[in-house]
């Protein structure tokens, strides 16, 4: 019985932790000023040539390309009739 009272009190106190005072209102516009920021350091480049030219990928077509669809068009006209 003692443990049940402890568990219930934990749930009551935990639920009050999630309560908010009201809806959160955000500003319409946020301005950030970077003029006062000074960045110090040195420019470093990677050693050697890291970026290589990419070769074009070559894919084998799964279906042979057809240049004329005359037979299929005639067959579809006959199917509609």
C-alpha positions as CSV (number, residue, x, y, z in Angstrom):
1,X,0.0,0.0,0.0
2,X,2.9,2.3,0.8
3,X,4.4,1.7,-2.7
4,X,1.1,2.5,-4.4
5,X,1.0,5.9,-2.7
6,X,4.6,6.7,-3.8
7,X,3.8,5.7,-7.4
8,X,0.7,7.8,-7.5
9,X,2.5,10.8,-6.0
10,X,5.3,10.5,-8.6
11,X,2.7,10.5,-11.4
12,X,1.1,13.7,-10.0
13,X,4.4,15.5,-9.7
14,X,5.6,14.3,-13.1
15,X,2.4,15.5,-14.8
16,X,2.8,19.0,-13.4
17,X,6.3,19.2,-14.9
18,X,4.9,19.1,-18.4
19,X,2.4,22.0,-17.8
20,X,3.0,25.3,-19.7
21,X,1.9,28.8,-18.7
22,X,0.3,29.5,-22.1
23,X,0.9,29.3,-25.9
24,X,4.4,30.1,-27.1
25,X,4.5,33.3,-29.2
26,X,7.4,33.6,-31.7
27,X,8.6,36.8,-33.3
28,X,7.6,37.4,-36.9
29,X,11.1,38.3,-38.0
30,X,14.5,37.3,-36.5
31,X,17.5,39.4,-37.4
32,X,21.0,38.1,-36.9
33,X,23.9,40.6,-37.0
34,X,27.2,39.0,-38.3
35,X,29.0,42.4,-38.7
36,X,30.6,42.1,-35.2
37,X,31.9,38.6,-35.7
38,X,35.5,38.2,-36.6
39,X,36.8,34.8,-37.7
40,X,40.5,34.2,-37.4
41,X,42.3,31.3,-39.0
42,X,44.2,30.2,-42.0
43,X,42.9,28.7,-45.3
44,X,44.0,25.2,-45.8
45,X,43.7,23.1,-48.9
46,X,43.7,19.3,-49.2
47,X,47.0,17.8,-50.3
48,X,47.1,16.7,-53.9
49,X,44.1,16.4,-56.2
50,X,41.2,15.0,-54.2
51,X,38.5,15.8,-56.7
52,X,38.6,13.5,-59.7
53,X,36.6,13.6,-62.9
54,X,33.7,11.3,-62.8
55,X,33.2,9.0,-65.7
56,X,29.8,8.5,-67.3
57,X,28.0,5.4,-66.2
58,X,27.3,2.9,-69.0
59,X,24.2,0.8,-68.6
60,X,23.3,-2.2,-70.8
61,X,19.6,-1.8,-71.9
62,X,17.4,-4.7,-70.8
63,X,15.2,-4.3,-73.8
64,X,16.4,-3.7,-77.3
65,X,15.3,-0.3,-78.6
66,X,12.5,-0.4,-81.2
67,X,12.5,2.2,-83.9
68,X,9.1,1.6,-85.4
69,X,5.8,0.8,-83.7
70,X,3.7,0.4,-86.9
71,X,2.8,-3.2,-86.2
72,X,1.7,-2.4,-82.7
73,X,-0.3,0.6,-83.8
74,X,-2.2,-1.4,-86.5
75,X,-2.9,-4.2,-83.9
76,X,-4.3,-1.7,-81.4
77,X,-6.6,-0.2,-84.2
78,X,-7.8,-3.7,-85.0
79,X,-8.4,-4.4,-81.2
80,X,-10.6,-1.3,-81.0
81,X,-12.7,-2.2,-84.0
